[in-house]
Amino acid sequence: MDKALLFQKFVKFTTSVHQLTHEITMGVREDTITPLQYSILEYVAVTGLVTPSQISDCLYISLPNTSREIKKLAQKGLCEKYTAPEDRRMQYIRLTDQGEVMMNKAFATIEARFWERAGHMSAEELAEIEQAIELLKSKVFHDRQPL
């Protein structure tokens, strides 16, 4: 196995993922929020209860900037802080009902765009893609530690 070639393929693959993500998410963000705020909402929607530190780490933004953007999103009624009953020092962020509606609308558009690309595939091809995603998730994209 040529590890350098495998790495080059990995880099090309991740670049393609970023390009596709950009294409299928273009225009799904409402004008009332910034791209960064959308990224925060998307992360919370996909992950569930998260801490501001987890958001900061995942999106590569400073904790003070994360806190400021969360505050703006909370003022817009899209997310809220949740204090863990078992440890009142822990604060989590979750979507409000309004935030869930916004993200469900965005995900519906993204899903439609996904099926525009993948809808022509056979059941076997879709199963292969699902297996490939699960393999990548378990072997490469598993919970990671910051570099």
KAGIFEN-V738072 format. One record per backbone hydrogen bond with DSSP energy under -1.0 kcal/mol. NH is the residue of the N-H (numbers start at 0). CO is the residue of the C=O. Records with the same first field share a line. If there is no record, write none. Layout:
NH->CO + CO
//
This chain:
5->1
6->2
7->3
8->4
9->5
10->6
11->7
12->8
13->9
14->10
15->11
16->12
17->13
18->14
19->15
20->16
21->17
22->18
23->19
24->20
27->24
32->29
37->33
38->34
39->35
40->36
41->37
42->38
43->39
44->40
45->41
46->42
47->43
49->92
54->50
55->51
56->52
57->53
58->54
60->55
65->61
66->62
67->63
68->64
69->65
70->66
71->67
72->68
73->69
74->70
75->71
76->73
77->72
79->93
81->91
83->89
89->86
91->81
92->49
93->79
95->77
99->95
100->96
101->97
102->98
103->99
104->100
105->101
106->102
107->103
108->104
109->105
110->106
111->107
112->108
113->109
114->110
115->111
116->112
117->113
118->114
120->117
125->121
126->122
127->123
128->124
129->125
130->126
131->127
132->128
133->129
134->130
135->131
136->132
137->133
138->134
139->135
140->135
//
